[in-house]
Amino acid sequence: ITVATYLPGSSYSFNLLHGFTIYTWIIILTQALSGIFMSIVIKHSSNIIRLFVISFSLIVTAVLSVFIFNIHLNIYFFITFVTMMCALSVYYS
């Protein structure tokens, strides 16, 4: 199907990447880098550390969303943040 989309004489005219914007490519790139980073974390540490990394990445994403998209964080974010910091302090103490 992919080859047929790029053949000049083809009657099948569907471009698989039609409509992709720079934001789409940024999401694809960050997801790919996240997968590579997770494989490194899993290789060199435990699954508990992986869960902390995922939690921390969610918090970083939320904070970046405040600056980029002007999103207002609610009380649930702060409860999650405090809970995660408590879990980190218990795990590493």
LOLUMPA-86815 format. One record per atom (N, C-alpha, C): residue number from 1; residue in three letters; x, y, z. Coordinates in nm, 2 decimals. Each point is the difference from the previous one (the first is absolute). Example, Ala and Ser with C-alpha at 12.3 -4.5 7.8 and 13.67 -1.06 7.14 Angstrom:
{k: 1	r: ALA	xx: 1.32	yy: -0.57	zz: 0.78}
{k: 1	r: ALA	xx: -0.09	yy: 0.12	zz: 0.00}
{k: 1	r: ALA	xx: 0.09	yy: 0.12	zz: 0.00}
{k: 2	r: SER	xx: -0.04	yy: 0.11	zz: -0.07}
{k: 2	r: SER	xx: 0.09	yy: 0.11	zz: 0.00}
{k: 2	r: SER	xx: -0.08	yy: 0.11	zz: 0.08}
END
This chain:
{k: 1	r: ILE	xx: 0.08	yy: -0.12	zz: 0.00}
{k: 1	r: ILE	xx: -0.08	yy: 0.12	zz: 0.00}
{k: 1	r: ILE	xx: 0.09	yy: 0.12	zz: 0.00}
{k: 2	r: THR	xx: 0.10	yy: 0.00	zz: 0.08}
{k: 2	r: THR	xx: 0.09	yy: 0.12	zz: 0.01}
{k: 2	r: THR	xx: 0.07	yy: 0.03	zz: -0.14}
{k: 3	r: VAL	xx: 0.04	yy: -0.11	zz: -0.07}
{k: 3	r: VAL	xx: 0.06	yy: 0.02	zz: -0.13}
{k: 3	r: VAL	xx: -0.10	yy: 0.06	zz: -0.10}
{k: 4	r: ALA	xx: -0.12	yy: -0.05	zz: 0.01}
{k: 4	r: ALA	xx: -0.11	yy: 0.05	zz: -0.09}
{k: 4	r: ALA	xx: -0.03	yy: 0.15	zz: 0.02}
{k: 5	r: THR	xx: 0.03	yy: 0.05	zz: 0.12}
{k: 5	r: THR	xx: -0.03	yy: 0.14	zz: 0.02}
{k: 5	r: THR	xx: 0.09	yy: 0.09	zz: -0.06}
{k: 6	r: TYR	xx: 0.12	yy: -0.04	zz: -0.04}
{k: 6	r: TYR	xx: 0.10	yy: 0.08	zz: -0.06}
{k: 6	r: TYR	xx: 0.03	yy: -0.03	zz: -0.14}
{k: 7	r: LEU	xx: -0.07	yy: -0.09	zz: -0.06}
{k: 7	r: LEU	xx: 0.02	yy: -0.03	zz: -0.14}
{k: 7	r: LEU	xx: -0.08	yy: 0.11	zz: -0.08}
{k: 8	r: PRO	xx: 0.07	yy: 0.06	zz: -0.10}
{k: 8	r: PRO	xx: -0.07	yy: 0.11	zz: -0.08}
{k: 8	r: PRO	xx: -0.12	yy: -0.05	zz: -0.07}
{k: 9	r: GLY	xx: 0.00	yy: -0.12	zz: -0.06}
{k: 9	r: GLY	xx: -0.12	yy: -0.04	zz: -0.08}
{k: 9	r: GLY	xx: -0.10	yy: -0.07	zz: 0.08}
{k: 10	r: SER	xx: 0.01	yy: 0.00	zz: 0.13}
{k: 10	r: SER	xx: -0.09	yy: -0.08	zz: 0.08}
{k: 10	r: SER	xx: -0.14	yy: 0.07	zz: 0.02}
{k: 11	r: SER	xx: -0.10	yy: -0.07	zz: -0.01}
{k: 11	r: SER	xx: -0.14	yy: 0.06	zz: 0.02}
{k: 11	r: SER	xx: -0.03	yy: 0.01	zz: 0.15}
{k: 12	r: TYR	xx: 0.08	yy: -0.06	zz: 0.08}
{k: 12	r: TYR	xx: -0.02	yy: 0.00	zz: 0.15}
{k: 12	r: TYR	xx: 0.08	yy: 0.12	zz: 0.05}
{k: 13	r: SER	xx: -0.07	yy: 0.11	zz: 0.04}
{k: 13	r: SER	xx: 0.07	yy: 0.12	zz: 0.04}
{k: 13	r: SER	xx: -0.03	yy: 0.03	zz: 0.15}
{k: 14	r: PHE	xx: 0.07	yy: -0.07	zz: 0.08}
{k: 14	r: PHE	xx: -0.01	yy: 0.02	zz: 0.14}
{k: 14	r: PHE	xx: 0.14	yy: 0.02	zz: 0.06}
{k: 15	r: ASN	xx: 0.02	yy: 0.11	zz: 0.06}
{k: 15	r: ASN	xx: 0.13	yy: 0.03	zz: 0.06}
{k: 15	r: ASN	xx: -0.01	yy: -0.03	zz: 0.15}
{k: 16	r: LEU	xx: 0.08	yy: -0.09	zz: 0.05}
{k: 16	r: LEU	xx: -0.01	yy: -0.05	zz: 0.14}
{k: 16	r: LEU	xx: 0.04	yy: 0.12	zz: 0.09}
{k: 17	r: LEU	xx: 0.08	yy: 0.09	zz: -0.04}
{k: 17	r: LEU	xx: 0.05	yy: 0.10	zz: 0.09}
{k: 17	r: LEU	xx: -0.07	yy: 0.14	zz: -0.02}
{k: 18	r: HIS	xx: -0.11	yy: -0.01	zz: -0.08}
{k: 18	r: HIS	xx: -0.08	yy: 0.12	zz: -0.03}
{k: 18	r: HIS	xx: -0.06	yy: 0.06	zz: 0.13}
{k: 19	r: GLY	xx: 0.02	yy: 0.13	zz: 0.02}
{k: 19	r: GLY	xx: -0.05	yy: 0.07	zz: 0.12}
{k: 19	r: GLY	xx: 0.09	yy: 0.00	zz: 0.12}
{k: 20	r: PHE	xx: 0.12	yy: -0.06	zz: -0.01}
{k: 20	r: PHE	xx: 0.09	yy: 0.01	zz: 0.11}
{k: 20	r: PHE	xx: 0.06	yy: 0.14	zz: 0.00}
{k: 21	r: THR	xx: -0.01	yy: 0.06	zz: 0.12}
{k: 21	r: THR	xx: 0.06	yy: 0.13	zz: 0.02}
{k: 21	r: THR	xx: 0.13	yy: -0.02	zz: 0.09}
{k: 22	r: ILE	xx: 0.06	yy: 0.11	zz: 0.02}
{k: 22	r: ILE	xx: 0.12	yy: 0.00	zz: 0.09}
{k: 22	r: ILE	xx: -0.03	yy: -0.05	zz: 0.14}
{k: 23	r: TYR	xx: -0.12	yy: 0.03	zz: 0.05}
{k: 23	r: TYR	xx: -0.04	yy: -0.05	zz: 0.13}
{k: 23	r: TYR	xx: -0.01	yy: -0.15	zz: 0.00}
{k: 24	r: THR	xx: -0.05	yy: -0.06	zz: -0.11}
{k: 24	r: THR	xx: -0.01	yy: -0.14	zz: -0.01}
{k: 24	r: THR	xx: 0.13	yy: -0.07	zz: 0.01}
{k: 25	r: TRP	xx: 0.10	yy: 0.06	zz: -0.08}
{k: 25	r: TRP	xx: 0.14	yy: -0.05	zz: 0.00}
{k: 25	r: TRP	xx: 0.06	yy: 0.01	zz: 0.14}
{k: 26	r: ILE	xx: -0.03	yy: 0.11	zz: 0.07}
{k: 26	r: ILE	xx: 0.06	yy: 0.02	zz: 0.13}
{k: 26	r: ILE	xx: -0.05	yy: -0.11	zz: 0.10}
{k: 27	r: ILE	xx: -0.13	yy: -0.03	zz: -0.01}
{k: 27	r: ILE	xx: -0.06	yy: -0.10	zz: 0.08}
{k: 27	r: ILE	xx: 0.06	yy: -0.14	zz: -0.03}
{k: 28	r: ILE	xx: 0.02	yy: -0.03	zz: -0.13}
{k: 28	r: ILE	xx: 0.06	yy: -0.12	zz: -0.04}
{k: 28	r: ILE	xx: 0.14	yy: -0.01	zz: 0.05}
{k: 29	r: LEU	xx: 0.08	yy: 0.11	zz: -0.01}
{k: 29	r: LEU	xx: 0.14	yy: 0.00	zz: 0.05}
{k: 29	r: LEU	xx: 0.01	yy: -0.02	zz: 0.15}
{k: 30	r: THR	xx: -0.09	yy: 0.07	zz: 0.07}
{k: 30	r: THR	xx: 0.01	yy: -0.01	zz: 0.15}
{k: 30	r: THR	xx: -0.05	yy: -0.14	zz: 0.04}
{k: 31	r: GLN	xx: -0.09	yy: -0.06	zz: -0.06}
{k: 31	r: GLN	xx: -0.04	yy: -0.14	zz: 0.03}
{k: 31	r: GLN	xx: 0.11	yy: -0.10	zz: -0.03}
{k: 32	r: ALA	xx: 0.07	yy: 0.02	zz: -0.11}
{k: 32	r: ALA	xx: 0.11	yy: -0.09	zz: -0.03}
{k: 32	r: ALA	xx: 0.11	yy: 0.02	zz: 0.10}
{k: 33	r: LEU	xx: 0.04	yy: 0.12	zz: 0.03}
{k: 33	r: LEU	xx: 0.10	yy: 0.03	zz: 0.10}
{k: 33	r: LEU	xx: -0.04	yy: -0.06	zz: 0.14}
{k: 34	r: SER	xx: -0.13	yy: 0.01	zz: 0.03}
{k: 34	r: SER	xx: -0.05	yy: -0.05	zz: 0.13}
{k: 34	r: SER	xx: 0.02	yy: -0.15	zz: 0.00}
{k: 35	r: GLY	xx: -0.03	yy: -0.07	zz: -0.11}
{k: 35	r: GLY	xx: 0.02	yy: -0.14	zz: 0.00}
{k: 35	r: GLY	xx: 0.15	yy: -0.04	zz: 0.01}
{k: 36	r: ILE	xx: 0.08	yy: 0.07	zz: -0.06}
{k: 36	r: ILE	xx: 0.15	yy: -0.03	zz: 0.01}
{k: 36	r: ILE	xx: 0.04	yy: 0.02	zz: 0.15}
{k: 37	r: PHE	xx: -0.04	yy: 0.11	zz: 0.05}
{k: 37	r: PHE	xx: 0.04	yy: 0.04	zz: 0.14}
{k: 37	r: PHE	xx: -0.06	yy: -0.11	zz: 0.10}
{k: 38	r: MET	xx: -0.12	yy: -0.05	zz: -0.02}
{k: 38	r: MET	xx: -0.06	yy: -0.10	zz: 0.08}
{k: 38	r: MET	xx: 0.08	yy: -0.13	zz: -0.01}
{k: 39	r: SER	xx: 0.05	yy: -0.03	zz: -0.12}
{k: 39	r: SER	xx: 0.08	yy: -0.13	zz: -0.01}
{k: 39	r: SER	xx: 0.13	yy: 0.01	zz: 0.07}
{k: 40	r: ILE	xx: 0.06	yy: 0.12	zz: 0.00}
{k: 40	r: ILE	xx: 0.12	yy: 0.02	zz: 0.08}
{k: 40	r: ILE	xx: -0.02	yy: -0.01	zz: 0.15}
{k: 41	r: VAL	xx: -0.11	yy: 0.06	zz: 0.04}
{k: 41	r: VAL	xx: -0.03	yy: -0.01	zz: 0.15}
{k: 41	r: VAL	xx: -0.03	yy: -0.14	zz: 0.04}
{k: 42	r: ILE	xx: -0.08	yy: -0.07	zz: -0.08}
{k: 42	r: ILE	xx: -0.03	yy: -0.14	zz: 0.03}
{k: 42	r: ILE	xx: 0.13	yy: -0.09	zz: 0.00}
{k: 43	r: LYS	xx: 0.09	yy: 0.03	zz: -0.09}
{k: 43	r: LYS	xx: 0.12	yy: -0.08	zz: -0.01}
{k: 43	r: LYS	xx: 0.09	yy: 0.02	zz: 0.12}
{k: 44	r: HIS	xx: 0.01	yy: 0.12	zz: 0.05}
{k: 44	r: HIS	xx: 0.10	yy: 0.03	zz: 0.10}
{k: 44	r: HIS	xx: -0.06	yy: 0.02	zz: 0.14}
{k: 45	r: SER	xx: -0.13	yy: -0.02	zz: 0.02}
{k: 45	r: SER	xx: -0.06	yy: 0.02	zz: 0.13}
{k: 45	r: SER	xx: -0.13	yy: -0.09	zz: 0.01}
{k: 46	r: SER	xx: -0.07	yy: 0.02	zz: 0.10}
{k: 46	r: SER	xx: -0.12	yy: -0.09	zz: 0.03}
{k: 46	r: SER	xx: -0.13	yy: 0.06	zz: -0.06}
{k: 47	r: ASN	xx: -0.10	yy: -0.08	zz: 0.01}
{k: 47	r: ASN	xx: -0.13	yy: 0.05	zz: -0.05}
{k: 47	r: ASN	xx: -0.06	yy: 0.11	zz: 0.09}
{k: 48	r: ILE	xx: 0.04	yy: 0.00	zz: 0.13}
{k: 48	r: ILE	xx: -0.05	yy: 0.11	zz: 0.09}
{k: 48	r: ILE	xx: 0.05	yy: 0.13	zz: -0.05}
{k: 49	r: ILE	xx: 0.13	yy: 0.01	zz: -0.04}
{k: 49	r: ILE	xx: 0.06	yy: 0.12	zz: -0.05}
{k: 49	r: ILE	xx: -0.08	yy: 0.04	zz: -0.13}
{k: 50	r: ARG	xx: -0.03	yy: -0.09	zz: -0.08}
{k: 50	r: ARG	xx: -0.08	yy: 0.03	zz: -0.12}
{k: 50	r: ARG	xx: -0.13	yy: 0.07	zz: 0.03}
{k: 51	r: LEU	xx: -0.07	yy: -0.05	zz: 0.10}
{k: 51	r: LEU	xx: -0.13	yy: 0.06	zz: 0.04}
{k: 51	r: LEU	xx: 0.03	yy: 0.14	zz: 0.05}
{k: 52	r: PHE	xx: 0.10	yy: 0.03	zz: 0.07}
{k: 52	r: PHE	xx: 0.03	yy: 0.13	zz: 0.05}
{k: 52	r: PHE	xx: 0.04	yy: 0.09	zz: -0.12}
{k: 53	r: VAL	xx: 0.07	yy: -0.05	zz: -0.10}
{k: 53	r: VAL	xx: 0.03	yy: 0.08	zz: -0.12}
{k: 53	r: VAL	xx: -0.13	yy: 0.03	zz: -0.07}
{k: 54	r: ILE	xx: -0.09	yy: -0.09	zz: -0.02}
{k: 54	r: ILE	xx: -0.12	yy: 0.03	zz: -0.07}
{k: 54	r: ILE	xx: -0.08	yy: 0.11	zz: 0.08}
{k: 55	r: SER	xx: -0.01	yy: -0.02	zz: 0.13}
{k: 55	r: SER	xx: -0.07	yy: 0.10	zz: 0.08}
{k: 55	r: SER	xx: 0.07	yy: 0.14	zz: -0.01}
{k: 56	r: PHE	xx: 0.13	yy: 0.00	zz: 0.00}
{k: 56	r: PHE	xx: 0.07	yy: 0.13	zz: -0.01}
{k: 56	r: PHE	xx: -0.02	yy: 0.06	zz: -0.14}
{k: 57	r: SER	xx: -0.01	yy: -0.08	zz: -0.10}
{k: 57	r: SER	xx: -0.02	yy: 0.05	zz: -0.14}
{k: 57	r: SER	xx: -0.14	yy: 0.06	zz: -0.01}
{k: 58	r: LEU	xx: -0.10	yy: -0.06	zz: 0.07}
{k: 58	r: LEU	xx: -0.13	yy: 0.06	zz: -0.01}
{k: 58	r: LEU	xx: 0.00	yy: 0.14	zz: 0.07}
{k: 59	r: ILE	xx: 0.07	yy: 0.01	zz: 0.11}
{k: 59	r: ILE	xx: 0.01	yy: 0.13	zz: 0.07}
{k: 59	r: ILE	xx: 0.07	yy: 0.10	zz: -0.09}
{k: 60	r: VAL	xx: 0.11	yy: -0.04	zz: -0.06}
{k: 60	r: VAL	xx: 0.07	yy: 0.09	zz: -0.09}
{k: 60	r: VAL	xx: -0.09	yy: 0.05	zz: -0.12}
{k: 61	r: THR	xx: -0.07	yy: -0.10	zz: -0.05}
{k: 61	r: THR	xx: -0.09	yy: 0.03	zz: -0.11}
{k: 61	r: THR	xx: -0.11	yy: 0.10	zz: 0.04}
{k: 62	r: ALA	xx: -0.05	yy: -0.02	zz: 0.12}
{k: 62	r: ALA	xx: -0.10	yy: 0.10	zz: 0.05}
{k: 62	r: ALA	xx: 0.05	yy: 0.14	zz: 0.02}
{k: 63	r: VAL	xx: 0.12	yy: 0.00	zz: 0.06}
{k: 63	r: VAL	xx: 0.06	yy: 0.13	zz: 0.02}
{k: 63	r: VAL	xx: 0.04	yy: 0.07	zz: -0.13}
{k: 64	r: LEU	xx: 0.05	yy: -0.07	zz: -0.10}
{k: 64	r: LEU	xx: 0.02	yy: 0.06	zz: -0.13}
{k: 64	r: LEU	xx: -0.13	yy: 0.04	zz: -0.07}
{k: 65	r: SER	xx: -0.10	yy: -0.07	zz: 0.03}
{k: 65	r: SER	xx: -0.13	yy: 0.04	zz: -0.06}
{k: 65	r: SER	xx: -0.05	yy: 0.13	zz: 0.05}
{k: 66	r: VAL	xx: 0.04	yy: 0.03	zz: 0.13}
{k: 66	r: VAL	xx: -0.04	yy: 0.13	zz: 0.05}
{k: 66	r: VAL	xx: 0.07	yy: 0.12	zz: -0.07}
{k: 67	r: PHE	xx: 0.13	yy: -0.02	zz: -0.04}
{k: 67	r: PHE	xx: 0.07	yy: 0.10	zz: -0.07}
{k: 67	r: PHE	xx: -0.03	yy: 0.01	zz: -0.15}
{k: 68	r: ILE	xx: -0.02	yy: -0.12	zz: -0.06}
{k: 68	r: ILE	xx: -0.02	yy: 0.00	zz: -0.14}
{k: 68	r: ILE	xx: -0.15	yy: 0.03	zz: -0.04}
{k: 69	r: PHE	xx: -0.09	yy: -0.06	zz: 0.07}
{k: 69	r: PHE	xx: -0.14	yy: 0.01	zz: -0.04}
{k: 69	r: PHE	xx: -0.09	yy: 0.08	zz: 0.10}
{k: 70	r: ASN	xx: 0.07	yy: 0.06	zz: 0.10}
{k: 70	r: ASN	xx: -0.07	yy: 0.08	zz: 0.10}
{k: 70	r: ASN	xx: -0.11	yy: -0.07	zz: 0.07}
{k: 71	r: ILE	xx: 0.02	yy: -0.13	zz: 0.04}
{k: 71	r: ILE	xx: -0.09	yy: -0.08	zz: 0.07}
{k: 71	r: ILE	xx: 0.01	yy: 0.02	zz: 0.15}
{k: 72	r: HIS	xx: -0.11	yy: 0.01	zz: 0.07}
{k: 72	r: HIS	xx: 0.00	yy: 0.02	zz: 0.14}
{k: 72	r: HIS	xx: -0.01	yy: -0.14	zz: 0.07}
{k: 73	r: LEU	xx: 0.09	yy: -0.02	zz: 0.09}
{k: 73	r: LEU	xx: 0.01	yy: -0.13	zz: 0.08}
{k: 73	r: LEU	xx: -0.10	yy: 0.01	zz: 0.11}
{k: 74	r: ASN	xx: -0.07	yy: -0.11	zz: 0.03}
{k: 74	r: ASN	xx: -0.09	yy: -0.01	zz: 0.11}
{k: 74	r: ASN	xx: 0.06	yy: -0.07	zz: 0.12}
{k: 75	r: ILE	xx: -0.09	yy: -0.02	zz: 0.10}
{k: 75	r: ILE	xx: 0.05	yy: -0.06	zz: 0.13}
{k: 75	r: ILE	xx: 0.05	yy: -0.14	zz: -0.02}
{k: 76	r: TYR	xx: -0.06	yy: -0.07	zz: -0.10}
{k: 76	r: TYR	xx: 0.04	yy: -0.14	zz: -0.02}
{k: 76	r: TYR	xx: 0.14	yy: -0.02	zz: -0.04}
{k: 77	r: PHE	xx: 0.05	yy: 0.10	zz: -0.08}
{k: 77	r: PHE	xx: 0.14	yy: 0.00	zz: -0.04}
{k: 77	r: PHE	xx: 0.09	yy: 0.02	zz: 0.13}
{k: 78	r: PHE	xx: -0.03	yy: 0.09	zz: 0.08}
{k: 78	r: PHE	xx: 0.08	yy: 0.02	zz: 0.12}
{k: 78	r: PHE	xx: 0.00	yy: -0.12	zz: 0.10}
{k: 79	r: ILE	xx: -0.12	yy: -0.06	zz: 0.01}
{k: 79	r: ILE	xx: -0.01	yy: -0.12	zz: 0.08}
{k: 79	r: ILE	xx: 0.09	yy: -0.11	zz: -0.05}
{k: 80	r: THR	xx: -0.01	yy: -0.02	zz: -0.13}
{k: 80	r: THR	xx: 0.09	yy: -0.10	zz: -0.07}
{k: 80	r: THR	xx: 0.15	yy: 0.03	zz: 0.02}
{k: 81	r: PHE	xx: 0.03	yy: 0.13	zz: -0.01}
{k: 81	r: PHE	xx: 0.14	yy: 0.04	zz: 0.01}
{k: 81	r: PHE	xx: 0.05	yy: -0.03	zz: 0.14}
{k: 82	r: VAL	xx: -0.08	yy: 0.04	zz: 0.10}
{k: 82	r: VAL	xx: 0.04	yy: -0.03	zz: 0.14}
{k: 82	r: VAL	xx: 0.01	yy: -0.15	zz: 0.03}
{k: 83	r: THR	xx: -0.09	yy: -0.07	zz: -0.05}
{k: 83	r: THR	xx: 0.00	yy: -0.15	zz: 0.02}
{k: 83	r: THR	xx: 0.12	yy: -0.06	zz: -0.06}
{k: 84	r: MET	xx: 0.04	yy: 0.04	zz: -0.12}
{k: 84	r: MET	xx: 0.12	yy: -0.05	zz: -0.07}
{k: 84	r: MET	xx: 0.12	yy: 0.04	zz: 0.07}
{k: 85	r: MET	xx: 0.01	yy: 0.12	zz: 0.05}
{k: 85	r: MET	xx: 0.12	yy: 0.04	zz: 0.08}
{k: 85	r: MET	xx: 0.01	yy: -0.08	zz: 0.13}
{k: 86	r: CYS	xx: -0.11	yy: -0.03	zz: 0.06}
{k: 86	r: CYS	xx: 0.00	yy: -0.08	zz: 0.12}
{k: 86	r: CYS	xx: 0.05	yy: -0.14	zz: -0.03}
{k: 87	r: ALA	xx: -0.05	yy: -0.06	zz: -0.11}
{k: 87	r: ALA	xx: 0.04	yy: -0.13	zz: -0.04}
{k: 87	r: ALA	xx: 0.15	yy: -0.01	zz: -0.03}
{k: 88	r: LEU	xx: 0.05	yy: 0.11	zz: -0.07}
{k: 88	r: LEU	xx: 0.14	yy: 0.00	zz: -0.03}
{k: 88	r: LEU	xx: 0.08	yy: 0.01	zz: 0.13}
{k: 89	r: SER	xx: -0.04	yy: 0.08	zz: 0.10}
{k: 89	r: SER	xx: 0.08	yy: 0.01	zz: 0.12}
{k: 89	r: SER	xx: -0.01	yy: -0.13	zz: 0.08}
{k: 90	r: VAL	xx: -0.11	yy: -0.07	zz: 0.00}
{k: 90	r: VAL	xx: -0.01	yy: -0.13	zz: 0.07}
{k: 90	r: VAL	xx: 0.09	yy: -0.10	zz: -0.07}
{k: 91	r: TYR	xx: 0.00	yy: 0.00	zz: -0.13}
{k: 91	r: TYR	xx: 0.07	yy: -0.11	zz: -0.07}
{k: 91	r: TYR	xx: 0.15	yy: 0.02	zz: 0.01}
{k: 92	r: TYR	xx: 0.05	yy: 0.13	zz: 0.00}
{k: 92	r: TYR	xx: 0.14	yy: 0.02	zz: 0.00}
{k: 92	r: TYR	xx: 0.06	yy: 0.02	zz: 0.15}
{k: 93	r: SER	xx: -0.09	yy: 0.00	zz: 0.10}
{k: 93	r: SER	xx: 0.05	yy: 0.01	zz: 0.13}
{k: 93	r: SER	xx: 0.03	yy: -0.13	zz: 0.07}
END
